[in-house]
Amino acid sequence: MLIAQVRELDQRTKGAFVKRTFTEAEKEDAKTAQDLYTFYAGRFAVKEAVFKAVAHLTAEKAFDLRMVETRRMTDGRPKVTCAGRFGEILNRAGVDDILVSISNEGAYAIAIAEAVGHSVSLQDEERFRKQKERFYMSYKIFAINPGSTSTKIALIEDETVLFSKNVSHDAAKLAEFDGISAQMPYRKETILNLLQENQISLDGVSAFVGRGGGLLPMEGGTYRIDETLLDHAVRGANGVQHPAQLGPQLANEFAREYHCPAFVVNPPDVDELQDLARLTGIKGVNRMVHLHALNLKETAIRHAQSQGRKYEEQNYVVCHIGGGISVSAHRNGKMVDGYDIVGGEGPMAPTRSGSVAVADLLRYAAGKDLKEVKSVCTRSGGLVSHLGTSDALEVSNRAEAGDAYAKMVWDTMIYQINKCIGSMAAVLHGKVDGILLGGGMVYNKGLVAQIEEACGWIAPVSAYPGEFEMEAMASGAIRVLSGEEEAKTYTGVPVWSGFDFEK
């Protein structure tokens, strides 16, 4: 449980969150705690852990959180008591005690719980001790994210970034290679040189993670890099030549050398669209959506955890608002719809035109080279087309300084984001647990305020400013290594290849 989130909930609800969540005894204990919200976050984490530990014993999913109470015993250990209907269910199931451990890890409060039978034996205690050790095991991840002329690298231990650097590559040297994949040995060498210069050792790394690319449509998740995935990354099986293809190749190279697993996490090729989101008004033309899948899913996962919920049980509208802008609908852990930013859908962005009526685009394209028309969709549209810059901060400052044109462009971009959020809320039938905003532009409080004003009636708006692609890749690997989720296998078969009635 994110400690800051507990503080925000308590302040936003003017104390109602604490009143409805914690027992009188817990609130009394909080008065003597060194930090009030660290205490409450720990107690909330216990309640969540207890419900998860016994979820298989009952079909009921909704309980008053105050039915689970945590107090400190005289020896300092936490003791859990379950009351009311919840306690009755545990008694009927033969649960006599619940072993629990609470820990503060940086900005988070963490708890684990295990339900045991009528007598707590030494074997129970030992099993719980081993489970706790596994839960709190430290993982060191090396993340690799190749770009057009640079490669981002980061060494991350659990939630802490130990080292991060953007490795620059000589553009002229890259141009000498015959294709993207041929660059791999050169990029690896430059990475190793930089690590050596900074005296960074990769000994003890638990796993290597590469940004995925070149793959066929797949479900979201963390995938172990095997021969099939590696082959598709090397040759660009999806037909797109992009530096992200080098991510799995570099991760695999390092993993073989250091004898540990290699993964990709929610690559750009993630495709979880529902069928209704695929068909268009032109026979044979079906939608394939490309979004900032890694950022979008990580934002949703982090938000769910901060609320004591599972991403797989929530409905969110999630936006990435940065150099590109993605707006997507997530239902029970699946990204069921969104705007294809590579194809030109969605709101205008710093370098993208966003959705434009076909007739208008055809008129614009008349007499122009096709390459120029494609460029305005992805590279020279949006803020660049109107104002000659892709710098959102510059545009925002110009708007605030009284530049009427800049203000119109800036406000129109936000207006279009709001329209897209509204449409994704409709995809979820209005059952939206939160509207989540991530990306560099979310640092702009005015932008967030405009979205809250326009869309706050749909669901609470939560902002997670900044880019955390490297941390997202590391988190995916850690979820697998810690046993929180299972690594998936890349089949090489697209998750969707057309409607049966079209074949």
C-alpha positions as CSV (number, residue, x, y, z in Angstrom):
1,M,0.0,0.0,0.0
2,L,1.4,3.4,-1.0
3,I,1.7,5.5,2.2
4,A,1.1,8.7,0.3
5,Q,-2.1,7.3,-1.2
6,V,-3.5,6.7,2.3
7,R,-2.7,10.3,3.2
8,E,-4.3,11.6,0.1
9,L,-7.5,9.4,0.7
10,D,-7.8,10.6,4.2
11,Q,-7.4,14.3,3.3
12,R,-9.7,14.1,0.3
13,T,-12.5,12.3,2.2
14,K,-12.0,14.6,5.2
15,G,-11.4,11.7,7.6
16,A,-14.2,9.4,6.2
17,F,-11.6,6.9,4.8
18,V,-10.1,6.3,8.3
19,K,-13.5,6.2,9.9
20,R,-14.9,3.6,7.6
21,T,-11.8,1.4,7.4
22,F,-10.3,1.1,10.9
23,T,-11.6,-0.1,14.2
24,E,-11.8,2.1,17.2
25,A,-8.9,0.2,18.8
26,E,-6.8,0.7,15.7
27,K,-7.5,4.4,15.6
28,E,-6.6,4.6,19.3
29,D,-3.3,2.7,18.6
30,A,-2.6,5.2,15.8
31,K,-2.4,8.0,18.3
32,T,0.9,6.7,19.6
33,A,2.4,5.8,16.2
34,Q,5.6,7.6,15.0
35,D,4.0,8.4,11.6
36,L,0.2,8.3,11.4
37,Y,-0.2,7.4,7.7
38,T,2.6,4.8,7.7
39,F,0.7,3.1,10.6
40,Y,-2.7,3.2,8.7
41,A,-1.0,2.0,5.4
42,G,0.4,-1.0,7.3
43,R,-3.0,-1.8,8.9
44,F,-4.7,-1.5,5.5
45,A,-2.1,-3.8,3.9
46,V,-2.9,-6.4,6.6
47,K,-6.7,-6.2,5.9
48,E,-6.0,-6.7,2.2
49,A,-3.5,-9.6,2.8
50,V,-6.0,-11.3,5.2
51,F,-8.9,-11.2,2.7
52,K,-6.6,-12.5,-0.1
53,A,-5.4,-15.4,2.2
54,V,-8.9,-16.6,2.8
55,A,-10.6,-15.7,-0.4
56,H,-10.9,-19.3,-1.5
57,L,-13.0,-20.1,1.6
58,T,-16.0,-18.0,0.6
59,A,-17.8,-16.8,-2.5
60,E,-18.5,-13.5,-0.8
61,K,-16.2,-10.7,-1.9
62,A,-17.5,-7.6,0.0
63,F,-16.9,-7.2,3.7
64,D,-16.6,-4.3,6.1
65,L,-12.9,-3.8,6.4
66,R,-13.3,-3.2,10.2
67,M,-14.1,-6.9,10.6
68,V,-10.3,-7.4,10.5
69,E,-8.5,-5.8,13.4
70,T,-4.7,-5.7,14.0
71,R,-3.2,-5.1,17.5
72,R,0.3,-5.4,18.9
73,M,1.0,-8.2,21.4
74,T,3.2,-7.6,24.4
75,D,6.2,-9.1,22.5
76,G,5.7,-6.7,19.6
77,R,4.2,-9.2,17.1
78,P,1.0,-8.2,15.3
79,K,-2.1,-10.1,16.2
80,V,-5.1,-10.3,13.9
81,T,-8.7,-10.7,15.1
82,C,-11.6,-11.3,12.7
83,A,-15.1,-10.4,13.8
84,G,-18.7,-10.4,12.5
85,R,-19.8,-12.4,9.5
86,F,-16.2,-12.7,8.3
87,G,-15.1,-14.3,11.5
88,E,-18.0,-16.8,11.4
89,I,-16.9,-17.9,7.9
90,L,-13.3,-18.5,9.1
91,N,-14.6,-20.4,12.2
92,R,-16.7,-22.7,10.0
93,A,-13.7,-23.3,7.7
94,G,-11.5,-24.4,10.6
95,V,-9.3,-21.3,10.6
96,D,-8.0,-20.8,14.1
97,D,-5.3,-18.2,13.6
98,I,-3.9,-15.9,10.9
99,L,-0.1,-15.3,10.9
100,V,0.8,-11.9,9.7
101,S,3.9,-9.8,9.1
102,I,4.1,-6.0,8.4
103,S,7.0,-4.2,6.8
104,N,7.7,-0.7,5.5
105,E,9.6,-0.7,2.2
106,G,10.4,2.9,1.2
107,A,7.2,4.6,0.2
108,Y,5.1,1.4,0.7
109,A,3.7,-0.5,3.6
110,I,3.6,-4.3,2.9
111,A,1.9,-7.1,4.7
112,I,1.6,-10.9,4.2
113,A,-0.8,-13.2,5.9
114,E,-1.4,-17.0,6.1
115,A,-4.5,-18.7,7.6
116,V,-3.7,-21.8,9.7
117,G,-5.7,-24.6,11.2
118,H,-6.9,-25.2,14.8
119,S,-3.5,-25.4,16.3
120,V,-0.5,-23.2,15.2
121,S,2.3,-25.7,15.0
122,L,6.1,-25.1,14.7
123,Q,5.7,-26.3,11.1
124,D,3.2,-23.6,10.5
125,E,5.5,-21.0,11.9
126,E,8.4,-22.3,9.8
127,R,6.4,-22.4,6.6
128,F,5.3,-18.8,7.2
129,R,8.9,-17.8,7.9
130,K,10.0,-19.2,4.6
131,Q,7.1,-17.5,2.8
132,K,8.0,-14.2,4.4
133,E,11.7,-14.6,3.4
134,R,10.6,-15.3,-0.2
135,F,8.3,-12.4,-0.2
136,Y,10.9,-9.9,1.0
137,M,13.7,-11.3,-1.1
138,S,15.6,-8.6,-3.0
139,Y,15.8,-8.6,-6.8
140,K,18.3,-6.8,-8.9
141,I,17.1,-6.1,-12.5
142,F,19.0,-4.7,-15.5
143,A,16.6,-3.0,-17.9
144,I,17.4,-2.1,-21.6
145,N,15.4,0.2,-23.8
146,P,16.9,0.9,-27.2
147,G,16.0,4.0,-29.1
148,S,16.9,5.3,-32.6
149,T,20.4,6.7,-31.7
150,S,20.7,5.8,-28.0
151,T,19.9,3.0,-25.5
152,K,18.5,3.6,-22.0
153,I,19.8,1.3,-19.4
154,A,19.0,1.1,-15.7
155,L,20.1,-1.2,-12.8
156,I,17.2,-1.4,-10.4
157,E,17.0,-3.2,-7.1
158,D,13.4,-3.6,-6.0
159,E,12.0,-0.1,-6.1
160,T,15.4,1.7,-6.1
161,V,17.2,2.8,-9.3
162,L,20.9,2.1,-8.5
163,F,22.2,3.4,-11.9
164,S,20.6,4.9,-14.9
165,K,22.1,6.2,-18.1
166,N,21.2,7.0,-21.7
167,V,23.9,5.5,-23.8
168,S,24.5,7.5,-27.0
169,H,25.5,5.8,-30.2
170,D,27.3,7.3,-33.2
171,A,24.5,7.9,-35.8
172,A,27.0,7.5,-38.7
173,K,28.2,4.2,-37.2
174,L,24.6,2.9,-36.9
175,A,24.0,3.8,-40.6
176,E,26.8,1.4,-41.6
177,F,24.8,-1.6,-40.4
178,D,22.5,-3.6,-42.7
179,G,19.3,-3.4,-40.7
180,I,18.4,-2.9,-37.0
181,S,19.4,-6.3,-35.7
182,A,22.9,-6.0,-37.1
183,Q,23.5,-3.2,-34.6
184,M,23.3,-5.5,-31.6
185,P,27.0,-6.3,-31.1
186,Y,27.9,-2.6,-31.4
187,R,25.3,-1.5,-29.0
188,K,26.2,-4.2,-26.5
189,E,29.9,-3.1,-26.7
190,T,29.0,0.6,-26.0
191,I,26.8,-0.4,-23.0
192,L,29.7,-2.5,-21.6
193,N,32.1,0.3,-22.1
194,L,29.9,2.8,-20.2
195,L,29.3,0.3,-17.4
196,Q,33.1,-0.2,-17.0
197,E,33.7,3.6,-17.1
198,N,31.2,4.0,-14.2
199,Q,32.5,0.9,-12.3
200,I,29.1,-0.8,-12.5
201,S,29.1,-4.6,-12.1
202,L,26.3,-6.8,-13.3
203,D,27.3,-9.6,-11.0
204,G,24.3,-10.7,-8.9
205,V,21.7,-9.5,-11.4
206,S,18.5,-11.5,-11.0
207,A,17.2,-11.0,-14.5
208,F,17.6,-8.9,-17.7
209,V,14.6,-7.2,-19.3
210,G,14.5,-5.7,-22.8
211,R,11.9,-3.5,-24.4
212,G,10.1,-5.7,-26.8
213,G,9.7,-5.1,-30.5
214,G,9.2,-6.8,-33.8
215,L,6.7,-9.3,-32.3
216,L,3.2,-10.4,-33.4
217,P,0.0,-9.4,-31.5
218,M,0.1,-10.8,-28.0
219,E,-1.6,-10.6,-24.7
220,G,-0.2,-8.3,-22.1
221,G,2.2,-9.6,-19.4
222,T,5.8,-10.6,-18.8
223,Y,7.2,-13.0,-21.3
224,R,10.3,-15.2,-21.0
225,I,12.6,-14.7,-23.9
226,D,12.9,-18.0,-25.7
227,E,14.0,-19.1,-29.2
228,T,10.7,-18.2,-30.9
229,L,10.5,-14.7,-29.3
230,L,14.2,-14.1,-30.1
231,D,13.8,-15.2,-33.7
232,H,10.8,-12.8,-34.2
233,A,12.6,-9.9,-32.6
234,V,15.7,-10.5,-34.8
235,R,13.8,-10.5,-38.1
236,G,11.0,-8.1,-37.1
237,A,8.1,-10.6,-37.6
238,N,5.5,-7.8,-37.5
239,G,7.0,-6.1,-40.5
240,V,8.1,-3.0,-38.6
241,Q,11.8,-2.2,-38.3
242,H,12.2,-0.5,-35.0
243,P,15.1,-0.2,-32.5
244,A,12.9,-1.8,-29.8
245,Q,13.7,-5.1,-31.6
246,L,17.1,-4.9,-30.1
247,G,15.7,-5.1,-26.5
248,P,15.1,-8.8,-26.4
249,Q,18.3,-9.5,-28.3
250,L,20.5,-7.5,-25.8
251,A,18.7,-8.9,-22.8
252,N,19.2,-12.4,-24.1
253,E,22.9,-11.8,-24.7
254,F,23.5,-10.5,-21.2
255,A,21.3,-13.2,-19.6
256,R,23.3,-16.0,-21.3
257,E,26.5,-14.5,-20.1
258,Y,25.3,-14.0,-16.5
259,H,23.2,-17.3,-16.3
260,C,19.9,-15.8,-15.4
261,P,16.5,-15.4,-17.1
262,A,15.6,-12.7,-19.6
263,F,12.1,-11.2,-20.2
264,V,10.1,-8.6,-22.1
265,V,7.2,-6.8,-20.4
266,N,4.1,-5.5,-22.1
267,P,5.8,-4.7,-25.5
268,P,4.2,-2.3,-28.0
269,D,2.6,-5.3,-29.7
270,V,0.2,-6.0,-26.9
271,D,-3.3,-6.6,-28.4
272,E,-6.2,-7.3,-26.0
273,L,-9.0,-5.6,-28.0
274,Q,-12.5,-6.8,-27.7
275,D,-14.1,-7.8,-31.0
276,L,-16.4,-4.8,-31.1
277,A,-13.3,-2.6,-31.1
278,R,-11.9,-4.2,-34.3
279,L,-14.5,-3.9,-37.0
280,T,-14.6,-0.7,-39.1
281,G,-17.0,0.6,-41.7
282,I,-14.8,-0.7,-44.6
283,K,-15.0,-4.4,-45.3
284,G,-11.6,-6.1,-44.8
285,V,-10.1,-3.1,-42.9
286,N,-10.0,-4.0,-39.2
287,R,-8.4,-2.1,-36.3
288,M,-5.0,-3.1,-34.9
289,V,-4.2,-0.7,-32.0
290,H,-0.7,0.4,-31.0
291,L,-0.4,2.2,-27.7
292,H,2.1,2.9,-24.9
293,A,1.2,-0.5,-23.4
294,L,4.1,-0.7,-21.0
295,N,3.4,2.7,-19.4
296,L,-0.4,2.3,-19.5
297,K,-0.5,-1.1,-17.8
298,E,2.2,-0.2,-15.2
299,T,0.2,2.9,-14.3
300,A,-2.9,0.8,-13.8
301,I,-1.1,-1.9,-11.8
302,R,0.5,0.7,-9.5
303,H,-2.8,2.6,-8.9
304,A,-4.7,-0.7,-8.1
305,Q,-2.0,-1.6,-5.6
306,S,-2.2,1.8,-4.0
307,Q,-5.9,1.3,-3.5
308,G,-5.5,-2.2,-2.1
309,R,-7.1,-3.7,-5.2
310,K,-6.1,-6.0,-8.0
311,Y,-5.7,-4.6,-11.5
312,E,-7.5,-7.7,-12.8
313,E,-10.6,-6.7,-10.8
314,Q,-10.8,-3.0,-11.8
315,N,-12.0,-0.9,-14.7
316,Y,-9.9,2.1,-15.6
317,V,-9.5,4.7,-18.3
318,V,-5.7,5.1,-18.6
319,C,-3.9,7.9,-20.4
320,H,-0.2,8.3,-21.2
321,I,0.3,12.0,-22.0
322,G,3.8,12.7,-23.1
323,G,5.6,12.9,-26.4
324,G,2.8,10.7,-27.7
325,I,-0.7,10.5,-26.2
326,S,-2.5,7.2,-25.6
327,V,-6.0,6.9,-24.2
328,S,-7.2,3.4,-23.4
329,A,-10.0,1.4,-21.7
330,H,-9.0,-1.4,-19.2
331,R,-11.5,-3.9,-18.1
332,N,-10.5,-6.5,-15.5
333,G,-6.8,-6.4,-16.4
334,K,-7.3,-6.3,-20.2
335,M,-6.8,-3.3,-22.4
336,V,-10.0,-3.8,-24.4
337,D,-9.9,-0.6,-26.5
338,G,-7.9,2.5,-27.2
339,Y,-6.7,4.8,-29.9
340,D,-4.1,3.7,-32.5
341,I,-1.5,6.4,-32.2
342,V,0.7,4.8,-34.9
343,G,-2.3,4.8,-37.3
344,G,-3.2,8.4,-36.5
345,E,-6.1,8.0,-34.2
346,G,-6.9,9.8,-30.9
347,P,-6.1,13.4,-29.8
348,M,-3.4,15.6,-31.3
349,A,-0.1,15.3,-29.6
350,P,3.3,17.2,-29.8
351,T,4.2,15.5,-33.1
352,R,1.0,13.7,-34.2
353,S,-2.1,15.2,-35.9
354,G,-4.6,12.9,-34.2
355,S,-7.9,11.9,-35.7
356,V,-8.8,13.9,-38.9
357,A,-11.8,13.2,-41.1
358,V,-11.0,11.1,-44.2
359,A,-12.3,13.8,-46.6
360,D,-10.3,16.5,-44.9
361,L,-7.1,14.4,-45.0
362,L,-7.7,13.5,-48.7
363,R,-8.0,17.2,-49.5
364,Y,-4.8,17.9,-47.6
365,A,-3.0,15.1,-49.4
366,A,-3.9,16.3,-52.9
367,G,-0.6,17.0,-54.7
368,K,1.6,15.9,-51.8
369,D,4.0,13.1,-51.5
370,L,2.7,10.1,-49.5
371,K,5.7,10.2,-47.2
372,E,4.9,13.8,-46.3
373,V,1.3,12.9,-45.5
374,K,2.3,10.0,-43.3
375,S,4.8,12.3,-41.5
376,V,2.0,14.7,-40.4
377,C,0.3,11.8,-38.8
378,T,3.3,10.8,-36.6
379,R,6.2,13.2,-36.8
380,S,5.3,16.7,-38.0
381,G,1.7,17.1,-36.9
382,G,0.1,18.4,-33.7
383,L,2.0,21.1,-31.9
384,V,4.8,21.0,-34.5
385,S,2.4,21.6,-37.4
386,H,0.7,24.6,-35.6
387,L,3.5,26.2,-33.6
388,G,6.8,24.7,-35.0
389,T,7.8,23.0,-31.7
390,S,7.1,19.7,-30.0
391,D,8.0,21.2,-26.6
392,A,4.8,21.0,-24.6
393,L,6.3,23.1,-21.8
394,E,7.1,25.9,-24.2
395,V,3.6,25.8,-25.7
396,S,2.0,25.9,-22.2
397,N,4.2,28.8,-21.2
398,R,3.4,30.7,-24.4
399,A,-0.3,30.1,-23.7
400,E,0.0,31.4,-20.2
401,A,1.9,34.5,-21.4
402,G,-1.0,35.5,-23.6
403,D,-0.2,33.9,-27.0
404,A,-3.8,33.3,-28.3
405,Y,-2.8,30.8,-30.9
406,A,-0.7,28.8,-28.5
407,K,-3.6,28.8,-26.0
408,M,-6.1,27.6,-28.6
409,V,-3.8,24.8,-29.6
410,W,-3.0,23.8,-26.0
411,D,-6.6,23.9,-24.9
412,T,-7.8,22.0,-28.0
413,M,-5.3,19.2,-27.4
414,I,-6.7,18.8,-23.8
415,Y,-10.3,19.1,-25.1
416,Q,-9.5,16.2,-27.5
417,I,-8.0,14.1,-24.7
418,N,-11.2,14.7,-22.7
419,K,-13.4,13.5,-25.6
420,C,-11.3,10.4,-25.9
421,I,-11.6,9.7,-22.1
422,G,-15.4,10.1,-22.4
423,S,-15.6,7.6,-25.2
424,M,-13.4,5.0,-23.3
425,A,-15.7,5.5,-20.3
426,A,-18.6,4.6,-22.6
427,V,-16.7,1.4,-23.7
428,L,-16.7,0.5,-20.0
429,H,-20.5,1.2,-19.8
430,G,-19.8,3.9,-17.3
431,K,-18.4,1.5,-14.7
432,V,-15.1,3.2,-14.2
433,D,-13.1,2.8,-11.0
434,G,-10.6,5.6,-11.9
435,I,-9.2,7.8,-14.6
436,L,-5.4,7.5,-14.5
437,L,-3.0,10.0,-16.1
438,G,0.7,9.2,-16.7
439,G,3.5,10.8,-18.7
440,G,5.7,13.9,-18.7
441,M,2.9,16.4,-19.5
442,V,1.1,15.3,-16.4
443,Y,3.5,17.5,-14.4
444,N,1.5,20.4,-15.7
445,K,-1.1,21.0,-13.0
446,G,-3.2,23.1,-15.4
447,L,-3.6,20.2,-17.8
448,V,-4.6,17.9,-14.9
449,A,-7.1,20.4,-13.6
450,Q,-8.8,20.7,-17.0
451,I,-9.1,17.0,-17.2
452,E,-10.5,16.8,-13.7
453,E,-13.0,19.5,-14.5
454,A,-14.2,17.8,-17.7
455,C,-14.1,14.2,-16.6
456,G,-14.1,14.1,-12.8
457,W,-17.8,13.3,-12.8
458,I,-17.1,10.0,-14.5
459,A,-14.6,8.7,-11.9
460,P,-11.8,10.0,-9.6
461,V,-8.8,11.4,-11.6
462,S,-5.4,10.3,-10.3
463,A,-2.1,11.7,-11.7
464,Y,1.2,9.8,-12.0
465,P,3.5,12.3,-13.7
466,G,6.7,11.3,-15.4
467,E,8.1,8.4,-17.4
468,F,8.8,5.1,-15.7
469,E,9.4,2.7,-18.5
470,M,12.6,1.3,-16.9
471,E,10.9,0.8,-13.6
472,A,7.9,-0.8,-15.3
473,M,10.1,-3.3,-17.1
474,A,11.9,-4.1,-13.8
475,S,8.5,-4.4,-11.9
476,G,7.2,-7.0,-14.5
477,A,10.3,-9.2,-14.0
478,I,10.1,-8.9,-10.2
479,R,6.4,-9.9,-10.2
480,V,7.5,-13.1,-12.0
481,L,10.6,-13.8,-9.9
482,S,8.6,-13.3,-6.7
483,G,5.9,-15.6,-7.7
484,E,3.2,-12.9,-7.9
485,E,2.5,-13.8,-11.5
486,E,3.7,-16.5,-14.0
487,A,5.9,-15.8,-17.0
488,K,4.0,-16.2,-20.3
489,T,5.3,-18.0,-23.3
490,Y,5.3,-16.3,-26.7
491,T,3.7,-18.6,-29.1
492,G,4.5,-16.7,-32.3
493,V,0.9,-16.9,-33.3
494,P,-1.1,-13.6,-33.4
495,V,-3.8,-13.5,-30.7
496,W,-6.2,-12.3,-33.4
497,S,-6.0,-12.8,-37.1
498,G,-9.4,-11.8,-38.4
499,F,-13.1,-12.7,-37.9
500,D,-14.2,-16.2,-38.8
501,F,-17.0,-14.8,-41.0
502,E,-14.4,-13.0,-43.2
503,K,-12.3,-16.2,-43.8
